[in-house]
């Protein structure tokens, strides 16, 4: 038994170091907010004319015939992404996926109405800054008998959030173009 313990710690340490070394090739740079696309950082015309793919890139690319490895990526509009995060910043986040353009919040209880709570899922559906590139779903629960029960949310809430996100995204884009 002592022999197993003697080798268990070094083996675990070696496995951990190998796993950490495998991460050394992963790019960890943050997306550029001034770029119209996240996370690729290229503009739509460059993305469309790229020989390695337009929206989805899997496995190895074929740039220059050398076959360099590329990450799987789905590009979304950076202004919509940032505006959505800003608009929903008052709610706790469960998940934010810039590659897929999905933001999921946790339940939020407004201070004025402690017997109801809301949850929001936001989907950025396109690379263009248009009204149909953002979809917000709002979920509502009310407290009845000490338990949370699903209740219908006012559709105007989702529409209002979408409008605010689009407005903020347009302002972010205008500010970025003004500084350039």
Legacy VTK file of the C-alpha trace (Angstrom):
# vtk DataFile Version 3.0
C-alpha trace
ASCII
DATASET POLYDATA
POINTS 180 float
0.000 0.000 0.000
2.870 2.368 0.783
4.345 1.735 -2.652
1.100 2.893 -4.313
1.013 6.035 -2.202
4.660 6.705 -2.992
3.904 6.821 -6.729
0.390 8.322 -6.559
1.505 11.877 -5.733
4.201 12.101 -8.455
1.849 10.521 -11.017
-0.913 12.990 -10.162
1.544 15.890 -10.325
2.886 14.702 -13.679
-0.627 14.337 -15.109
-1.529 17.827 -13.900
1.585 19.328 -15.476
0.885 17.569 -18.780
-2.694 18.857 -18.777
-1.473 22.375 -18.042
1.172 22.166 -20.780
-1.517 21.129 -23.256
-3.236 24.465 -22.648
-0.175 26.480 -23.664
-1.279 26.710 -27.288
-4.744 28.082 -26.457
-5.257 31.734 -27.354
-6.675 33.662 -24.435
-6.836 37.178 -25.814
-10.066 39.080 -25.311
-12.151 40.065 -28.346
-11.714 43.615 -29.608
-14.887 45.618 -28.869
-14.038 47.981 -31.728
-14.150 45.106 -34.162
-17.553 44.566 -35.787
-17.323 40.841 -35.118
-16.619 38.766 -32.038
-14.405 36.760 -31.552
-12.760 36.627 -34.979
-11.874 40.306 -35.100
-12.279 40.572 -38.875
-14.888 42.578 -40.688
-17.817 40.937 -42.521
-16.293 41.355 -45.987
-13.078 39.668 -44.874
-15.002 36.849 -43.208
-17.082 36.232 -46.316
-14.075 36.168 -48.654
-11.902 34.001 -46.433
-10.880 30.680 -47.948
-11.108 28.959 -44.594
-14.888 29.349 -44.254
-17.444 32.018 -43.614
-19.430 31.394 -40.461
-18.257 28.008 -39.187
-14.669 26.809 -39.212
-13.959 23.284 -38.051
-10.652 21.484 -37.809
-7.876 22.612 -40.109
-8.053 25.582 -42.412
-6.483 25.728 -45.849
-4.823 29.127 -45.817
-1.783 29.036 -48.058
-2.101 25.296 -48.560
-0.295 24.646 -45.286
-3.338 23.571 -43.283
-2.981 25.605 -40.096
-5.198 24.658 -37.148
-8.094 27.004 -36.413
-10.564 27.166 -33.553
-14.256 26.484 -34.017
-15.907 29.881 -34.117
-19.236 31.531 -34.671
-18.954 35.255 -35.074
-21.509 37.649 -33.612
-21.825 41.407 -33.696
-19.585 42.890 -30.988
-21.814 45.934 -30.460
-24.896 43.766 -29.881
-22.868 41.544 -27.562
-21.578 44.441 -25.450
-24.963 46.216 -25.410
-26.704 43.016 -24.283
-24.225 42.526 -21.448
-24.627 46.184 -20.434
-28.424 46.041 -20.533
-28.637 42.841 -18.494
-25.860 43.799 -16.064
-28.337 44.312 -13.202
-29.152 40.577 -13.303
-26.748 37.825 -12.210
-25.296 35.913 -15.168
-25.370 32.131 -15.397
-23.717 31.856 -18.791
-22.275 34.127 -21.463
-21.048 32.503 -24.678
-19.559 35.016 -27.153
-18.943 32.296 -29.752
-22.590 31.244 -29.883
-24.032 34.633 -28.947
-26.012 33.333 -25.962
-26.425 35.108 -22.630
-28.412 33.440 -19.836
-29.180 35.179 -16.562
-30.071 33.725 -13.210
-33.342 34.567 -11.468
-33.621 38.202 -10.424
-36.121 39.487 -7.858
-36.892 43.207 -8.165
-36.710 44.964 -4.779
-40.162 46.507 -5.305
-41.861 43.124 -5.880
-40.262 40.418 -3.716
-42.988 37.898 -4.625
-41.966 37.668 -8.303
-38.731 36.979 -10.119
-37.462 37.099 -13.690
-34.931 35.263 -15.826
-33.719 36.355 -19.279
-32.178 34.467 -22.177
-30.701 36.640 -24.929
-29.663 35.287 -28.311
-27.581 37.245 -30.798
-28.630 35.703 -34.082
-26.590 37.601 -36.632
-23.492 39.544 -37.483
-25.347 42.620 -38.668
-26.695 45.325 -36.382
-30.367 44.813 -37.247
-33.557 44.338 -35.255
-33.822 40.655 -36.164
-30.272 39.939 -34.950
-31.318 39.922 -31.265
-33.950 37.803 -29.549
-34.775 38.102 -25.862
-36.896 35.625 -23.907
-38.191 36.636 -20.483
-39.384 34.099 -17.930
-41.391 35.028 -14.845
-42.252 33.205 -11.658
-44.459 34.262 -8.748
-44.349 32.990 -5.218
-47.457 31.087 -4.153
-47.629 29.182 -0.899
-43.889 29.459 -0.366
-43.023 27.991 -3.787
-42.085 29.602 -7.089
-44.670 28.967 -9.808
-44.266 29.793 -13.510
-46.355 32.738 -14.666
-46.663 34.463 -18.025
-44.307 37.381 -18.610
-45.514 40.530 -20.313
-44.315 40.324 -23.973
-43.609 44.055 -23.826
-40.780 43.333 -21.374
-38.834 41.287 -23.930
-39.574 43.809 -26.668
-38.450 46.666 -24.420
-35.176 44.892 -23.617
-34.552 44.215 -27.319
-35.202 47.882 -28.157
-32.833 49.057 -25.430
-30.122 46.625 -26.562
-30.443 47.779 -30.176
-30.288 51.426 -29.125
-27.219 50.860 -26.958
-25.526 48.853 -29.734
-26.141 51.653 -32.239
-24.677 54.159 -29.772
-21.609 51.964 -29.236
-21.113 51.629 -32.982
-21.489 55.372 -33.534
-19.015 56.125 -30.744
-16.493 53.667 -32.210
-16.826 55.170 -35.695
-16.511 58.676 -34.272
-13.209 57.846 -32.556
-11.737 56.305 -35.740
LINES 1 181
180 0 1 2 3 4 5 6 7 8 9 10 11 12 13 14 15 16 17 18 19 20 21 22 23 24 25 26 27 28 29 30 31 32 33 34 35 36 37 38 39 40 41 42 43 44 45 46 47 48 49 50 51 52 53 54 55 56 57 58 59 60 61 62 63 64 65 66 67 68 69 70 71 72 73 74 75 76 77 78 79 80 81 82 83 84 85 86 87 88 89 90 91 92 93 94 95 96 97 98 99 100 101 102 103 104 105 106 107 108 109 110 111 112 113 114 115 116 117 118 119 120 121 122 123 124 125 126 127 128 129 130 131 132 133 134 135 136 137 138 139 140 141 142 143 144 145 146 147 148 149 150 151 152 153 154 155 156 157 158 159 160 161 162 163 164 165 166 167 168 169 170 171 172 173 174 175 176 177 178 179
